[in-house]
Amino acid sequence: MTNTVTIANNCSITTLGFTTTYDPIVTNASTPQTATASVTTTCTIGASPVITLAQGANPGTGSTAAVPLRRLSSGGATPTFLNYGLFSDSGHTVTWGGTPASAPTAVVATGLATPITIYASIPAAQSQPAATYTDTVVATVTF
């Protein structure tokens, strides 16, 4: 009797976005607003998952998957926008993009949930009307 079991590489992914406030008049007149979000993967041991973050639902003019120009939208018939960035480093210098080359290095797959921090920054001095601004960014894991 021969019994065979094959384990294929597989991953699951969950995300948690950021929520923050922005004050273009005082607090954020000259200081960017920062926040964190997270993406968590659970992958088969030995997989080399790479996580990419798409441009978002409101990309700015000239945005590409590799160099996304993300914007939060106030929604409605005539939306206004706040520019923001998602980064793989706490210094907000390495943009996390939607291509493998613009994503952080592959995650070490242990078979357990592995959370990764996403660093967000909303540049200072963006004077827009009071509203709740949102964006939806698709996170993809490939392995």
Residue, then its C-alpha position, 0 to 999 in steps of 0.5 A: m500500500t502506498n499512501t501519498v500526501t502532497i502539500a502545495n504552497n498556499c497563503s491567506i491574507t488579512t488586512l487592517g487599514f489605518t484611521t486617524t485625524y488630520d488638522p491642516i490648520v494647526t497640527n498638520a500645517s507643517t507636520p505630516q500625519t502618520a499612522t500604521a496599518s497592517v497586513t497579515t499572511t499565513c503561508t505554507i512553510g517554505a513559501s516565499p510570499v511577496i505582498t503588493l499594495a495596489q494604487g488605490a481607488n483614487p490614484g492621482t495623475g501619473s500614478t503607476a503600480a510601481v510608483p503609486l500616487r495614492r489619494l483619499s477621497s471625500g466621496g460624493a458628486t464632487p469629491t476632494f482629495l488628500n494625498y497620502g503614501l504607504f511605506s514599508d519603513s518607519g522613516h516613510t522613505v520606501t513606497w510600498g507599491g503594487t509590483p514585486a519590485s516595489a514591494p518589501t522583500a519576501v516574508v519568511a513563511t512559518g505556517l503561522a500568522t505573520p503580521i507586517t506593519i504598513y507605515a502611512s503618511i499624509p503630507a502636511a498643509q493639505s487644506q481641504p473641506a471637513a469630511t471623512y476621506t477614504d481609500t480602498v487599496v487591494a493587498t495581494v500576496t503571491f508566492 
